[in-house]
Amino acid sequence: MNIIIMILLISFLILIHEMGHFMAAKAFRIKVDKFGFGLPFGPVLYRKQIGETEFLIHALLLGGYVSFPDDDVNSDLPEDSPERFQNKPIYQKAIVVSAGVIANVICAIFLVMLTALIWHKLPAGKYDIEIAKIIAPKEAAVHKSGLQANDKIYKINGSLITLPYQVNKYASLSKKYDGKISSESYAKSIKELQNLNKDIKAINEPVKKGEKIKLFVPQDEPALHLSQDVLMGLGQYKEKLLPLNDKQTKLRDTVQGKKEYISDGETTLEDIAYALSDTKRPMNFTVIRDGKEINLKPIYSDENGTIGIQQKITEVLIPTNTPGQIIKASSEYVWTNTELMILGLVKLFTGQIPMQDLHGIVAITKLGGDVIENQGLFKGLLLTAIISINLAIINLLPIPALDGGHLLFLTIEKIKGKPLDEKTIEKIGNIGFSFLLILMFLIIFNDIFALITKKI
């Protein structure tokens, strides 16, 4: 039922988008032949002629369109008719093309303000993350750090922590014995080994079998720092690390806690350096306790990337009890989410976010259904508002077949003083449509794969 509700809400957003085009066209007395709700494929569930416009409802709801006489080569409306879209001034055409986007933005603002009015609060986009209890074994480093129940996690390695998964992200990327080392750690290790074993000159040649190699006490690897983009899921953490091979990994486990290693005749000083460099990364927690910031002793992840704490998560909510609070909080909510979506798109198209993280209607419907089921209708309405903004942003991309593509053609027309010839527009349109089809199949594949692998 929740998934059905989400499908209906998304269909409503598409209907609002097309209604924006329709209302703008009627305002400028442009004839509209058809107003279609749903994708123009398969059976038509309903059709009715009202005035000069035929209204249709298609079986596949997730789509919509507004059709002008300009789209029909067999239209009996004269080519020079003032009711044709092509014969209107550029500014009017631009308004009609942009009206769907404007309608979606207005819809998003309305949904957020409605939620603020009825619910009397809006999410601040962050959470208070407190320690419910420590569940790690007694020998774990977390017990020696000074961390206590009811501490609020404020920072890790200097990064502000505002979302629950950010703690897990730090723990996972800082896990013990991850099979990768920094070039800085390797350089320190090889230097230390050379100082201890001055008789061994070559670092890349196997040490003679039976010869003793003096070892040093391994040091922590450098603490990592995650940027806010990475913590917010708007970028990938990239660090140039040197991977251990199978031999070096086995050697790492062999030399743990030893002061010397007897060479097997195949091991190089470089292998030893790699083995001793793969240790653990410290996580330096700053917590809020009794209203004060406290810096703890380092906490370390285990081999599974966990630190052994149970979190108590409380969403930070902004009260919206007065008209002023409603307007302010709603504006900030819409603006913040718009910024995040634009930044996400920029990073996606510049390769900073992998294409496999691009999702579409299937994932959104599943996510929306889960949100309504677990967090209530108000959260579902807020998600619908965000989708409405996303729909507006996507449609503004300068891709043929999208509203942004049409606006691009109108801009060229304004600069040139005349429109592009129809054949050129048709060719560009076909390329754009093909691109959208490929993108759509990629998104559907990502969605289905994410469902199968239970990532969503």
C-alpha positions in Angstrom: 0.0 0.0 0.0 2.8 2.4 0.8 4.5 1.8 -2.5 1.1 2.4 -4.3 0.8 5.7 -2.3 4.3 6.7 -3.5 3.5 5.9 -7.1 0.4 8.0 -6.9 2.4 10.9 -5.3 5.0 10.8 -8.0 2.3 10.6 -10.7 0.8 13.7 -9.0 4.1 15.5 -9.4 4.2 14.7 -13.1 0.6 15.8 -13.5 1.5 19.1 -11.8 4.4 19.5 -14.2 2.3 19.0 -17.3 -0.5 21.2 -15.8 2.1 24.0 -15.6 2.8 23.7 -19.3 -1.0 23.5 -20.1 -2.0 26.5 -18.0 0.8 28.7 -19.4 -0.1 27.7 -23.0 -3.8 28.5 -22.4 -2.8 31.9 -20.8 -1.1 32.8 -24.1 -3.9 31.4 -26.2 -1.9 28.6 -27.6 -4.0 25.7 -28.8 -3.5 22.4 -26.9 -4.6 19.3 -28.9 -4.0 16.8 -26.2 -3.3 16.6 -22.4 -2.0 13.2 -21.6 -1.5 11.8 -18.1 0.8 8.8 -18.2 3.1 7.4 -20.8 1.6 7.3 -24.4 2.1 3.6 -24.7 -0.3 0.7 -24.2 -4.1 1.0 -23.5 -5.9 4.3 -22.9 -7.9 4.1 -19.7 -9.9 7.2 -20.2 -10.4 9.9 -22.9 -12.6 12.9 -23.2 -12.8 15.9 -25.4 -13.3 19.1 -23.5 -13.4 22.2 -25.7 -10.4 22.0 -28.2 -8.3 19.7 -26.0 -8.6 15.9 -25.7 -7.7 14.7 -22.2 -6.3 11.1 -21.9 -5.3 8.8 -19.0 -2.9 6.1 -20.0 -2.3 2.8 -18.2 1.3 3.6 -17.4 0.9 6.5 -15.0 4.5 7.6 -14.5 4.6 10.1 -17.3 2.7 12.9 -19.1 2.7 15.2 -22.0 1.1 18.3 -23.6 0.6 18.2 -27.3 0.4 21.2 -29.6 -0.7 21.4 -33.2 3.0 22.0 -34.0 3.7 18.4 -33.0 1.2 17.1 -35.6 2.2 17.2 -39.3 -1.5 16.5 -40.2 -2.9 19.3 -38.1 -5.5 21.4 -40.0 -4.5 24.6 -38.1 -3.0 27.0 -40.6 0.8 27.4 -40.4 0.5 31.1 -39.7 -2.2 30.8 -37.0 -1.5 32.8 -33.8 -2.7 29.7 -31.9 0.4 27.8 -32.9 3.3 27.6 -30.4 5.9 28.4 -33.1 4.2 31.8 -33.9 4.4 33.2 -30.4 7.1 35.6 -29.2 10.2 33.9 -27.7 9.5 35.1 -24.2 6.1 33.5 -24.3 7.5 30.2 -25.6 10.1 30.3 -22.9 7.5 30.8 -20.2 5.4 27.9 -21.5 8.5 25.6 -21.7 9.6 26.7 -18.1 6.1 26.5 -16.6 6.4 22.8 -15.7 9.5 23.4 -13.8 8.0 26.4 -12.0 4.9 24.4 -11.2 7.1 21.7 -9.6 9.0 24.3 -7.5 5.7 25.8 -6.3 4.4 22.4 -5.5 7.5 21.5 -3.5 7.3 24.7 -1.5 3.6 24.1 -0.9 4.2 20.5 0.4 6.9 21.6 2.7 4.9 24.5 4.1 1.8 22.2 4.5 3.9 19.7 6.4 5.3 22.5 8.6 1.8 23.9 9.3 0.2 20.6 10.3 3.2 18.7 11.8 4.5 21.9 13.6 8.2 21.0 12.8 10.6 20.3 10.0 13.8 18.2 9.9 17.0 20.2 10.3 18.9 17.7 8.2 21.0 16.4 11.1 20.9 14.1 14.0 22.1 14.0 17.6 24.2 10.8 17.9 24.6 9.6 21.5 26.2 6.5 23.0 23.5 4.2 24.2 26.1 1.6 25.5 29.5 0.1 24.7 29.1 -3.5 23.5 32.8 -4.1 22.5 34.8 -6.9 24.2 36.6 -5.7 27.3 40.0 -5.7 25.6 38.8 -3.3 22.8 40.4 0.1 22.6 37.0 1.9 23.0 37.1 1.0 26.7 40.4 2.8 27.2 39.3 5.9 25.2 37.2 7.4 28.0 34.0 7.1 25.9 30.9 6.9 28.2 27.2 6.2 27.8 25.2 9.3 26.9 28.2 11.0 25.3 27.1 12.9 22.2 29.5 12.3 19.2 30.5 15.7 17.9 33.6 15.2 15.7 35.8 12.4 14.4 39.3 13.3 13.3 38.0 16.9 13.0 35.0 16.1 10.8 31.7 17.3 12.1 29.3 14.3 12.6 25.7 15.0 11.8 24.3 11.7 10.4 24.3 8.2 11.9 26.0 6.4 9.0 29.0 8.8 9.2 30.3 7.1 12.3 30.1 3.7 10.5 31.8 5.2 7.5 34.8 6.4 9.5 35.0 3.0 11.4 34.8 1.0 8.1 37.5 3.1 6.3 39.7 2.9 9.5 39.5 -0.8 10.0 42.5 -2.8 11.3 44.6 -4.7 8.8 42.8 -3.6 5.7 45.6 -4.8 3.4 46.5 -1.3 2.2 49.2 1.2 3.4 50.2 4.7 2.7 53.4 5.6 0.9 54.3 7.7 4.0 53.9 4.6 6.3 56.0 2.5 3.9 58.8 5.1 3.7 59.0 5.3 7.5 59.0 1.5 7.8 61.7 0.9 5.3 63.9 3.5 6.9 63.4 2.0 10.3 64.3 -1.5 9.0 67.4 -0.2 7.3 68.6 1.4 10.5 68.1 -1.8 12.4 69.6 -4.1 9.7 72.6 -2.2 8.3 74.1 -5.3 6.8 71.1 -5.7 4.5 71.8 -3.4 1.6 69.2 -4.2 -1.0 65.6 -3.7 -0.1 64.2 -5.6 -3.2 66.4 -8.7 -3.1 65.5 -11.8 -0.9 67.3 -11.9 2.4 69.5 -15.0 2.7 67.7 -18.0 4.2 68.2 -18.3 8.0 69.4 -14.7 8.4 67.8 -12.8 11.2 65.9 -9.6 10.4 65.4 -7.2 13.3 61.9 -5.8 13.6 60.5 -2.6 15.2 57.3 -2.1 17.0 54.7 -1.1 14.3 53.2 2.3 14.6 49.6 3.5 13.9 48.8 4.4 10.3 47.9 8.1 9.8 44.4 9.0 10.9 42.2 9.7 7.9 40.1 12.7 7.4 36.8 12.6 5.5 35.5 15.8 3.8 31.9 16.9 4.3 31.2 16.0 0.7 32.3 12.4 1.3 30.4 12.2 4.6 27.3 13.5 2.9 27.6 10.9 0.1 28.4 13.6 -2.5 31.9 12.2 -3.2 34.1 9.2 -3.0 36.9 8.9 -0.5 40.1 8.6 -2.6 43.5 7.9 -1.1 46.5 6.7 -2.9 47.3 3.5 -1.0 49.7 0.6 -1.7 48.0 -2.8 -1.6 49.7 -5.8 0.1 50.0 -8.9 -1.9 49.2 -12.4 -0.5 52.7 -13.0 0.6 52.9 -9.7 2.4 49.5 -10.2 4.1 50.6 -13.6 5.4 53.9 -12.1 6.5 52.0 -9.4 8.4 50.2 -12.0 10.4 53.4 -13.9 11.1 55.5 -11.0 12.4 52.8 -9.7 14.8 54.5 -9.0 18.2 57.9 -10.4 17.2 61.2 -8.7 17.6 62.9 -10.5 14.8 62.1 -12.6 11.7 64.1 -15.6 10.4 64.2 -15.2 6.6 62.9 -18.0 4.5 65.2 -17.1 1.6 62.3 -15.5 -0.4 61.4 -12.5 1.7 62.7 -9.0 0.9 63.1 -6.1 3.3 60.4 -4.4 1.2 58.0 -7.2 2.1 58.7 -6.8 5.8 58.2 -3.0 5.4 54.8 -3.6 3.8 53.8 -6.2 6.5 54.8 -3.9 9.4 53.1 -0.9 7.9 49.6 -2.4 7.7 48.4 -1.8 11.3 45.5 0.3 12.5 44.2 3.8 12.1 43.2 6.0 15.1 39.9 7.7 15.3 40.0 10.7 17.5 36.6 11.3 18.9 35.4 14.7 20.3 32.2 14.3 22.3 29.8 16.6 24.1 29.4 15.6 27.8 27.5 17.8 30.2 27.7 20.7 27.7 31.4 20.5 27.3 33.7 19.3 24.4 35.9 16.5 25.4 38.7 15.0 23.3 39.1 11.3 23.9 42.0 8.9 23.6 42.1 7.2 20.1 39.5 4.6 19.3 40.3 1.8 16.8 38.2 -0.3 14.5 38.6 -4.1 14.5 39.2 -6.2 11.5 35.5 -6.0 10.6 35.5 -2.2 10.6 33.4 -1.9 13.9 34.2 -0.2 17.2 31.6 -1.8 19.4 29.2 0.9 20.3 25.4 1.1 20.2 24.1 4.5 19.1 21.0 6.4 20.3 19.9 8.5 17.4 17.6 11.5 17.7 16.6 13.6 14.7 17.0 17.4 15.2 13.7 19.1 14.4 13.0 22.8 13.9 9.7 24.0 15.5 7.3 25.7 13.1 4.5 27.0 15.4 4.2 30.6 13.9 3.9 31.9 10.4 7.4 33.3 10.6 8.9 30.0 11.7 6.9 28.2 8.9 8.2 30.5 6.2 11.8 30.6 7.4 12.1 26.8 8.1 10.4 25.9 4.8 12.6 28.2 2.8 15.7 26.8 4.3 14.6 23.2 3.9 13.8 23.7 0.2 17.0 25.7 -0.5 19.3 23.3 1.3 17.9 20.3 -0.5 18.1 22.1 -3.8 21.7 22.9 -3.2 22.5 19.3 -2.3 20.8 18.0 -5.5 22.5 20.4 -7.8 25.9 19.6 -6.2 25.1 15.9 -6.5 24.4 16.3 -10.2 27.6 18.3 -10.8 29.6 15.6 -9.1 27.8 12.9 -11.0 28.5 14.4 -14.4 32.1 15.2 -13.5 32.8 11.7 -12.4 33.2 12.4 -8.7 30.2 10.2 -7.9 30.1 6.8 -9.7 27.3 6.1 -12.2 26.3 3.1 -10.3 25.0 5.4 -7.6 22.5 7.0 -10.0 19.0 5.8 -9.2 15.6 6.5 -10.6 11.9 5.8 -10.2 12.1 2.2 -9.0 14.5 3.1 -6.2 12.6 6.3 -5.3 9.3 4.3 -5.1 10.8 1.7 -2.9 12.5 4.3 -0.7 9.4 6.4 -0.5 7.3 3.4 0.5 9.8 2.6 3.2 9.8 6.2 4.4 6.0 6.3 4.7 5.9 2.9 6.4 8.6 3.6 9.0 8.5 7.4 9.4 5.0 8.4 8.6 3.1 10.3 6.0 4.7 13.7 6.8 8.1 12.3 5.9 6.6 10.9 2.8 5.3 14.4 1.9 8.7 15.9 2.4 10.3 13.2 0.3 7.7 14.0 -2.4 8.7 17.7 -2.2 12.3 16.8 -2.7 11.4 14.6 -5.7 9.4 17.6 -7.1 12.5 19.8 -6.8 14.6 17.0 -8.4 12.1 16.7 -11.3 12.4 20.5 -11.8 16.2 20.4 -11.8 16.5 17.4 -14.1 14.1 19.0 -16.6 16.2 22.1 -16.7 19.3 20.2 -18.0 20.2 21.4 -21.5 19.4 18.0 -23.1 17.1 17.8 -26.1 13.7 16.2 -25.3 13.8 17.9 -21.8 12.5 21.4 -21.1 16.1 22.6 -20.7 16.8 21.4 -24.3 13.9 23.4 -25.6 15.1 26.5 -23.7 18.5 26.0 -25.3 17.0 26.0 -28.7 15.0 29.2 -27.8 18.2 30.9 -26.7 19.9 30.0 -30.0 16.9 31.4 -31.8 17.1 34.6 -29.9 20.8 35.0 -30.6 20.5 34.1 -34.3 17.3 36.0 -34.9 15.7 32.9 -36.3 15.0 29.3 -35.2 17.2 26.4 -36.2 15.9 24.5 -39.2 13.6 21.6 -38.4 16.0 18.9 -39.7 18.8 20.1 -37.4 16.4 20.2 -34.5 15.1 16.7 -35.4 18.7 15.3 -35.5 19.7 16.9 -32.2 16.4 15.7 -30.7 16.9 12.2 -31.8 20.4 12.2 -30.3 19.0 13.6 -27.0 16.2 11.1 -27.0 18.7 8.2 -27.6 20.8 9.5 -24.7 17.8 9.6 -22.4 16.8 6.1 -23.3 20.4 4.8 -22.6 20.3 6.7 -19.3 16.9 5.3 -18.4 18.0 1.7 -19.0 21.2 2.4 -16.9 19.1 3.8 -14.1 16.6 0.9 -14.2 19.5 -1.6 -14.1 21.0 0.3 -11.1 17.7 0.2 -9.3 17.0 -3.5 -9.9 20.6 -4.4 -8.9 20.3 -2.3 -5.8 17.0 -4.1 -4.9 18.4 -7.5 -5.5 21.6 -6.8 -3.5 19.4 -5.2 -0.8 21.3 -1.9 -1.0 17.9 -0.1 -1.0 
